[in-house]
Amino acid sequence: MPRALAHKRGAPHSARMFNIASLVIGVLALPWILLGSVPFLGAVNWLVLPWGVLGLVLGQLSSRTSGRNLNLVVLLIAVLRLWIGGGVI
């Protein structure tokens, strides 16, 4: 009688890759947030929002939370800067 396949430990490979992709998106969005913090360049944060949401979705699909948390911080800073500048009411 054949033996049952052994249970694999840890998260699947794709779940780890989602976290890495989420971290990369968050790290690439950070310089744009700094650029958007300069007066008269706040509209750059509108470009950061879709990337932050994409990173957040990928981080949510992951088994780890570091990518999701980084993109939450990116989105929070972008929305806060837009709110202060009057871009989000």
Residue pairs with C-beta under 8 A, 6 or more apart in sequence:
11 62
11 63
11 64
12 63
15 61
15 62
15 63
15 64
16 62
16 63
16 64
18 58
18 59
18 61
18 62
18 67
19 58
19 59
19 62
19 63
19 64
19 66
19 67
20 67
21 55
21 58
21 67
22 55
22 56
22 58
22 59
22 62
22 67
22 68
22 70
22 71
23 59
23 66
23 67
23 70
25 51
25 52
25 54
25 55
25 58
25 67
25 71
26 52
26 55
26 59
26 67
26 70
26 71
26 73
26 74
27 70
28 51
29 48
29 51
29 52
29 55
29 71
29 74
30 74
32 44
32 45
32 47
32 48
32 51
33 45
33 48
33 74
33 77
33 78
33 81
35 41
35 44
36 42
36 43
36 44
36 45
36 48
36 78
36 81
37 81
42 81
42 82
42 85
42 87
43 87
45 78
45 79
45 81
45 82
45 87
46 82
46 87
48 74
48 78
49 75
49 78
49 79
51 74
52 71
52 74
52 75
52 78
53 71
53 75
55 67
55 70
55 71
55 74
56 68
56 71
56 72
56 75
58 67
59 65
59 66
59 67
59 68
59 69
59 70
59 71
60 68
62 68
79 88
82 88
